[in-house]
Amino acid sequence: MTSREIVLNSIAHKDGPLAIDFGGLHTSLHENVYRRVMDLLGLEKGRVEIQDYFQMIVFPHEKLRARFGNDMEPVYANPGGDWKLEFEKKGDFSYFTNEWGIVFKKPKDGYFFDLHSNPMQQAADLSDIKKYKWPDPEDPARIRGLKEKVQKLRETSDRAFILYNPIGGTHEHSYFLRGLNELLMDLVANPDIADYLAAEVSQWESAYFTYVLKEIGEYIDIVQIGDDLGTTNGLLFSREMYLKYYKERERAIVDAIKKVSDAHIYFHSCGAVRELIPDFIDIGVEFLNPVQIQAAGMDSVALKRDFGKDITFLGGGCNPMVLTTGTPEDVEVEVRRRIEDFASDGGFVFASVHNMQANDPPENIVRMFETAVQYR
């Protein structure tokens, strides 16, 4: 079976070789630990290419992706307009501004960029919010040269192609624009603002995916959407709030994708989101990532028992606490446990629980994937 066939077989909930995702937007490594993994394995790093500066994760070298059994190929459309990534240093901090006017900040020896300022943070009311100029989701720059690039990649790769969302979901991108504290207060105190932002983000993403997939949809197997809706201990806000503001807006994005593509829907949400999984299934989600098994209510056995026939779990391969603080032997035991919990009757793509972090021991990362590839 090709890598693409292995992934599609898992989505169809059929037994077969274990599908593995390594090196995507939520399954890659921080650049610091990436360098250490490559050194440990004696692999030439070459030029290290950053996949996402916010998280400081890399596009892993093909030699490492092959060694770790990766079955997925990440695809990104281009940014809009003439926006270019530029860094500015002020004192001990580095800054960059994305095409949405959101400013990110990283201290000199920091691991990540954090949100620094949000373009709608000072807005007093809905009329101020509406003054913001949204980027064009159908900017021709987004697809310039994209089809040729993806066609060429398809000629050389037998992996499943996944198109990643350039922004967060209806809640997450709302707070990237508004500020997290401000948006959480808006949910109660200014519902007109929260509702407006959720609707606008949904419309933007629907238009964006429609535009991009009309260009390259024939090559795309999976489309990633999502929202970070959970903490380790529970939801960020009540399910009632999710139903009020976000569920139908996310359904609209799924519907837009399905109108122009046969791609499967991958939904990313960190945290304890068990309560929302029936809603995700209802709107058409087919993959759940990152499956934060250490969070409340996210036990691997219970998730597989209760939802395993209706959704594919992408992630959940190793408790991050074990990966970070355990021995390689601990990691191997943990990985085998999770594969046994999740992989029967398909419906599982092995991956780390979100990206591997700067302080994760490289020998543990290697053992995690060496163990997983034994199930191929």
HUUR-V785169 format. One line per field, one symbol per residue. ss: DSSP state (a for helix, b for strand, c for the rest). A space follows every 50 residues. Layout:
# HUUR-V785169
ss: ???
This chain:
# HUUR-V785169
ss: ccaaaaaaaaacccccccbbccccccccbbaaaaaaaaaaaccccccccb bbccccbbcccaaaaaaccccbbbbccccccccccccbbbccbbbbbccc ccbbbbbccccccbbbbccccccccaaaaccccccccccaaaaccaaaaa aaaaaacccbbbbccccccccaaaaaaacaaaaaaaaaacaaaaaaaaaa aaaaaaaaaaaaaaaaaaaccbbbbbcccbccccbcccaaaaaaaaaaaa aaaaaaaaaacccbbbbbcccccaaaaaaaaaacccbbbcccccccccca aaaaaaaccccbbbcccccaaaaaaccaaaaaaaaaaaaaaacccccbbb cccccbcccccaaaaaaaaaaaaaac
